[in-house]
């Protein structure tokens, strides 16, 4: 039986349309880029959440360690910074900016004033040093949570932490990084206030 050329072409076209042998490969080519984006997106978001929690832990650690002391010097605060650096592991500690400040709540007015303040910096090489300029100057009025201001005539250790997390794949999350900021407050544990002679604060009885 003779088959016309047009009939042959029609059969070949129909056979091609009915062919499903490469369908899985085509579907995979469409789905694969989406899967890759989702995978790295989940990884980056998980890392960002981990960094945020570590920054919170650093803030709590700085205020907690300071509040357990009767007096602190720069060397002590640098040691606290080393602990903060260890907490940030395995993430780079160099973007970490932190500070420890003692505040006095006036026994009459309830106004909170800075008694001493020390900032910490961590170099890209991991060296922890005292910041050349304190984040707050002695005598500065600051705002504390209402629950702390109610207790007039008391001292408060206040720590602040900021960290900018830069994702490995910046264009997927944030090219300039994601900033994380946290604070922690504790009362002095052993004494009325924590002295800091190097900052000029050596007498709890005469707060600013």
Secondary structure, DSSP 8 states (H G I E B T S, - for coil): ----HHHHHHHHHHHHHH--TTHHHHHHHHHHHHHHHHHHHHHHHHHHHHHHHHHHHHHHHHHHHHHT-SB--HHHHHHHHHHHHHHHTTS-STT-EEEEEEEEE-TTT--EEEEEEEEEEE-TT--EEE-SS-SS-TT-EE---HHHHTSTT-EEEEEEEEEEE--SSGGGS-TT-EEEEEEEEE--SSSSS-BBGGGTB--GGG--
